């Protein structure tokens, strides 16, 4: 149940880097909250948000054809070659790792349900915060989870492609101690997301 990087050795000391991400992904995707009823808003009730994208905090745009979007990952977060997951209900398309360690996982949930129907089942505790918003014409459902070590923003959306394999997911994980500083990077990266 760990993300592996094919054809690229993980630097010494980086093995622990994937542990918090995978624990978060397992927790998020395990349905631990099963039964927690959380009301979500449809597209007609979701706020239309505009993000302030700080060009100095994001790298070049990366196209994700499986999701029909492009996104600019946070600056200097390195893509891991050929990420593969084992035993998780998610197809990992890209994984970026930054200092802290910080992560951006881009993937597809293995679900036939819409993002709107899936998001409430991923809320695992009363402390998790579920919000819905529209950005660049896409309805997003964000689950914010805070622990003593990490803050995660898991953003689900229905991919604007024909016959998607499931809802798209962007999962940003940043250290709690650096949350204020790195939150601007997350906002800029998420704000850069566009349909292709």
Secondary structure, DSSP 8 states (H G I E B T S, - for coil): ---EETTS---TT-HHHHHHHHHHHHHHHTTTTTT-------TTTSEE------GGGEEEEEEETTTTEEEEEETT-EE-TTEE-SSSSEEEEEEEEETTTEEEEEEEE--SS-HHHHHGGG--STT-EEEEEEETTEEEEEEEEE-SSEEEEEEEE--SSTT-SS-EEEEEEEEGGGHHHHHHHHHHHHHT-EE-
